[in-house]
Amino acid sequence: MIKHRLSVLFVITLQFISLSWSQPFPHYFADFEDNEDQSNELKWWQAGAFYQIYPRSFKDSNGDGVGDLNGVAEQLPYLKELGITATWLSPIFTSPMADFGYDIANFTEIAPIFGTMADFEHLMEVAKKLDIKIILDFVPNHSSDECEWFRRSAERDPEFKDFYVWHPGRMVNGNRQPPSNWISVFRGSAWEWHEIRQEYYLHQFVKKQPDLNYRNPKVRETMNNVLRFWLAKGVSGFRIDAVPHVFEIAPDAQNQYRDEPRNDWDNDPEDYGYLQHIYTKDQPETIDLVYSWRAVLDAFQRDNGGDDRILMAETYSPIDIVMKYYGNATTEGAQLPFNFLLISDLSNSSNAHDYEGTILNWLQNMPKGRTANWVLGNHDHPRVGSRLGRDRVDMMNMLTATLPGASVTYQGEELGMTNVWISWKDTVDPSACNTNPSIYERYSRDPERTPFQWTDAQDAGFSNASKTWLPIAPDYKQVNVELEQQKPLSHLNVFKQTWQLRKQSKTLQRGETEVKALSDAVLAVKRYLERDSTFVTLLNIYDGVETINLRQTFPDLPSQLKVVLVTERSQVKVGDLINSTSVQLQPKDSLILQSTSSYYSYATNGESRFLPILGVYLWLAQVVLYLSNR
């Protein structure tokens, strides 16, 4: 009898100790049972890893110095290895290449320089086998002046007469002048005189890119049919180019366009920044047009089934306007209006508070129930390694992969590729070519478009041509896929490990988010989810050693955290347990930490409950005692 009482007292004591031990670790992990409601599974794009391919520079399969579709198909297994969900291709359509494919002569044909429709269909087959979605670039604002639509419009063909924005101009002192003072994004007047039609046409980009007239219902339906054509080919969606420019203000009752006011800070009358673009950008009709494109995709899905087809909208607009592209209470818009804040608002001199403000600016403005996205770079902006520094490449890739929502990576950012200086002689970007040798570098996008670096062989493994369309980066022998695959903590492998972690963790896919600057130097992103692990991503943005107390900012963290991802700068190793009140970060170091586990999840009466792991064994001990005393 005494022995029995002592046993019961021992069990009760252990239960008390168990409960005490468990208190610092509420809700951090469900060890033995997955309690997630399967009906709440995310759609394929909501936590996706998107990867932009600039086809001219990805992989050349035929030795002409220009990348092509067969080159993309050949290297899709590489994207699978990275953990990529979907890739969007910059334009691959028939074009005279005045703006490298963004001047489209036929919206439903493949440009011969990239291959054939059969090559595209082969690419789609390879992508389907690898379960990689293909997103195409949709360029709605303009066509090429070599497009049949424009030729027929210039000839006043009744079917196409109003397909573009035409105007006879205005007479000033007996001289004909452009209809307004509007300036092209690529410098100079946005109006070009056409001898055959004897009128001006609008071009918000280069003069070989006449603007389509979306006030004409025929244009809208024609472009809807372009979307339907490629949807029928199996694509999973579209990245919409230059969305804010699609509409311009309508002419007044006298058929005149209003001049735009100028900016005092820009004294170059040829420069786009010279004017405030209040009549040629962000017109309210543009939002409704994007909603109508979403309706086309949704109708196709209803009729054909399958996964979501999505819109990704390029919207360099004020954030209140960008958020409208998501949709409203009654109408769906783009699933992912691109978030360019990490590009536009962060610089080499930004501190952790700037990072925090930039991230929260999107999250706090985003409508409820929508999906965030994070864009680090693209073919129009300097690479991360050049913009923020090579030593911040890993931390930025780790940051975007552990923030909520989707992440968009431009080809080569996973390697730490940087901008390449391009001489005036080798410059081909029209944005730069429209300037002069003394200022072209300010406008050129060629430096971030150079060929992808696969190996340390000729042409970086991109091509075997005697000359590539843009020069190869001089550092290709040190920065390439083949070499970085062999280094455990290379930029490439850190990128891959981060996305492997992301795909394995429900917390990183759907958890809540807290973003805090712990000092000027250190940014912390905490992701947490009931019944799952908590993760903390730490970035030391500066060059000093930093020691931080995480529990000062996040008091519910356990006393110890496990290291799950490091960079080559880190002094701790994966698997190390570190004190959450004293975490040391090396200069430009970044870490991902995970909570340790102490709870067992079980179900009773239809509800999920938590039990300390030690309590499982204590419960079994009670059962044994009970049976032995029977």
TAZIRA-V89055 format. One line per field, one symbol per residue. psi: psi as a letter, one per 30 degrees, with the letter a starting at -180 (. if undefined). burial: + if it has 24 or more other ideal C-beta (glycine too) atoms within 12 Angstrom, else -. Layout:
BEGIN
psi: ???
burial: ???
END
This chain:
BEGIN
psi: eeeeeeeeeeeeeeeeeeeeefefhkgfkjefkjgkjffgkllfffhljkkkkjefgekjfggggklleeeeeegefeeeefgkelkkklkglkkfhehhfgjkfjfglkkeffbleeeeeeeeeeeeefhkkkklkkifelalfgkeeeeeefghkefgegfljlkfakkjhgkkllflgkkkegklkgkkkjeefhlklkjfblfgikkljgfjfeeeeeeefeeeeeeffglgakkjkheffeklkllafghkkkkkllkffjgjffkeffljiffglhkffeeeeeeeeeeeeeeeeeffaalkklkjkjiilkeeeefffeaaffkkbkeikkjgefeffkafgkaeeeeeeeefeeeffkkkglklljjflaffkklefeefkeggeeeeeeeffflkalkjkkkffffgklkkkkleefkfkfeefgblfffefffkgeegglkkjeagakgggelglfklelkkkfgfffjleeefffjehleeeeeeeefeeeffjeefegllkkkkjfafekkkjkklkkgllkkkkkkjfaglkkkljefeeifgklfkkkkfkllffkfllkfkklkffikkklkhlklklkklkgkkklkkhgkklkkkeefeeeeeeeeeeeeef.
burial: ----------+--++--+---+-++-+++++---+------++++++++++++++++++++--+++++++++++++-++--++++++++++++++++++++++++++++++-+++---++-+++-++--+-++++++++++++++-++++--++-----+-++++++-++-------+++++++++++++++-+--+-++++++++++++++++++-+++-+++-++++++-+++++++++++++++++-------+-+-----------++-++-+-+++++--++-++++++++++-+------+++++++++++-+-+++++++----+++++++++++++-+---+-+-+++-++++++-++---+++++++++++++++++++++++++++++++++++++++++++++++++++-+----+++++++++----+--+++++++++++++---+++++----++++++-++--+++-++----+++++++++++-++--+++++++-+++++++-++++++++++++++++++++++---+-+-+--++--++++++++++++++-+-----+-+--+++++++++++++++++++--------+++++++-+------------
END
